Amino acid sequence: MKHVTIYTDGACIGNPGPGGYGAVILFGRHRKEISGGYRRTTNNRMEILAAIRALEALNEPCEVVLHSDSEYVVNAMKKGWAKQWRAQGWQRGKRGQALNPDLWERLLDLAATHRVTFKWVTGHLGIPENERCDEVA
């Protein structure tokens, strides 16, 4: 299984408002950057979408370390929140409906295709790949 390192970021001006996502994918000496934007979205949707688009860019199942400065994304995947929300029909117990079920569904499916380790990184600390994601988002 190939080992791939991914850095992702999402951004939004206003919340909701115009926003975008970016990802840097590293495999050996290969590097790929992806980005996209939407006229009306939220920062959390862009953070999730960055991870989705990066995993979609992989052509085969891989062992992935995905770095994100979004505690929302990392915790939802590492702590099993997203799986729990799906199992409960996208409900968060007394806290009501889970947000962004369309994106969580896709991310859960992609994560099951690969062996993904989600790692939280502090944003804006000078990690070149993380800074690049922020720029393109």
C-alpha positions as CSV (number, residue, x, y, z in Angstrom):
1,M,0.0,0.0,0.0
2,K,1.4,3.4,-1.0
3,H,2.1,5.9,1.8
4,V,0.7,9.4,1.1
5,T,0.8,12.6,3.1
6,I,-2.0,15.1,2.7
7,Y,-2.4,18.6,4.1
8,T,-5.8,20.3,3.8
9,D,-7.4,23.6,4.6
10,G,-10.7,25.4,4.1
11,A,-11.6,29.0,4.3
12,C,-14.6,31.3,4.1
13,I,-15.2,35.0,4.1
14,G,-18.2,35.4,6.3
15,N,-19.9,32.3,7.5
16,P,-21.8,31.7,5.3
17,G,-20.1,33.5,2.4
18,P,-17.7,32.8,-0.4
19,G,-15.1,30.2,0.4
20,G,-12.7,27.7,-0.9
21,Y,-10.6,24.6,-0.1
22,G,-7.0,23.6,-0.8
23,A,-5.0,20.4,-0.4
24,V,-1.4,19.4,-0.9
25,I,-0.8,15.7,-1.7
26,L,2.7,14.2,-1.2
27,F,3.8,10.8,-2.5
28,G,7.5,10.2,-2.6
29,R,8.9,13.1,-4.7
30,H,5.5,13.7,-6.3
31,R,3.4,16.7,-5.2
32,K,-0.1,17.6,-6.3
33,E,-2.1,20.7,-5.3
34,I,-5.9,20.9,-5.6
35,S,-8.3,23.7,-4.8
36,G,-11.7,25.0,-5.5
37,G,-14.2,27.5,-4.4
38,Y,-17.9,28.2,-3.9
39,R,-19.9,31.5,-3.8
40,R,-21.9,30.6,-0.7
41,T,-20.6,28.1,1.8
42,T,-19.3,27.7,5.3
43,N,-15.8,27.3,6.6
44,N,-16.7,23.8,8.0
45,R,-18.0,22.6,4.7
46,M,-14.8,23.8,3.0
47,E,-12.6,22.0,5.6
48,I,-14.5,18.7,5.0
49,L,-14.5,19.2,1.3
50,A,-10.7,19.7,1.3
51,A,-10.3,16.2,2.8
52,I,-12.8,14.7,0.4
53,R,-11.2,16.2,-2.7
54,A,-7.7,15.1,-1.6
55,L,-8.8,11.5,-1.0
56,E,-10.7,11.4,-4.2
57,A,-7.5,12.4,-6.0
58,L,-5.9,9.1,-5.0
59,N,-6.1,6.4,-7.7
60,E,-5.9,3.4,-5.5
61,P,-6.2,2.5,-1.8
62,C,-3.4,4.1,0.2
63,E,-2.1,4.5,3.7
64,V,-2.7,8.2,4.3
65,V,-1.7,10.7,7.0
66,L,-4.1,13.6,6.6
67,H,-3.1,16.8,8.4
68,S,-5.8,19.4,9.0
69,D,-6.0,22.5,11.2
70,S,-9.7,21.8,11.6
71,E,-10.5,20.3,15.0
72,Y,-14.0,19.7,13.7
73,V,-12.8,17.4,10.9
74,V,-10.1,15.7,12.9
75,N,-12.2,15.0,16.0
76,A,-15.2,13.9,14.0
77,M,-13.1,11.3,12.2
78,K,-10.7,10.3,15.0
79,K,-13.2,10.2,17.8
80,G,-15.9,8.5,15.7
81,W,-18.4,11.3,15.9
82,A,-19.2,11.2,12.2
83,K,-19.8,7.4,12.3
84,Q,-22.0,7.9,15.3
85,W,-24.0,10.7,13.6
86,R,-24.5,8.4,10.6
87,A,-25.6,5.5,12.8
88,Q,-28.1,7.7,14.5
89,G,-29.6,9.0,11.2
90,W,-27.5,12.2,11.3
91,Q,-28.8,13.1,14.7
92,R,-26.5,14.3,17.5
93,G,-28.7,13.2,20.4
94,K,-30.2,16.1,22.3
95,R,-28.1,18.6,20.2
96,G,-30.3,18.1,17.1
97,Q,-29.4,17.3,13.6
98,A,-25.7,16.9,12.5
99,L,-24.6,19.5,10.0
100,N,-23.2,18.6,6.6
101,P,-24.3,15.0,6.4
102,D,-23.8,14.9,2.7
103,L,-20.1,15.7,3.1
104,W,-19.6,13.5,6.1
105,E,-21.2,10.5,4.3
106,R,-18.7,11.0,1.4
107,L,-15.7,11.4,3.7
108,L,-16.6,8.3,5.7
109,D,-16.9,6.3,2.5
110,L,-13.5,7.5,1.2
111,A,-11.8,7.0,4.6
112,A,-13.0,3.4,4.5
113,T,-11.4,2.9,1.1
114,H,-8.0,4.0,2.5
115,R,-6.2,3.6,5.8
116,V,-6.4,7.2,7.0
117,T,-4.9,8.7,10.1
118,F,-6.2,12.1,10.8
119,K,-3.8,14.5,12.5
120,W,-4.5,18.0,13.8
121,V,-2.0,20.7,13.1
122,T,-1.9,24.2,14.5
123,G,-2.6,26.6,11.6
124,H,-0.3,29.4,10.6
125,L,2.8,27.9,12.3
126,G,4.9,28.0,9.2
127,I,4.4,24.4,8.0
128,P,5.0,25.0,4.3
129,E,2.3,22.6,3.0
130,N,-0.3,23.8,5.5
131,E,0.5,27.4,4.6
132,R,0.2,26.6,0.9
133,C,-3.3,25.0,1.5
134,D,-4.3,28.2,3.2
135,E,-3.1,30.3,0.3
136,V,-5.0,28.3,-2.4
137,A,-8.1,28.0,-0.3
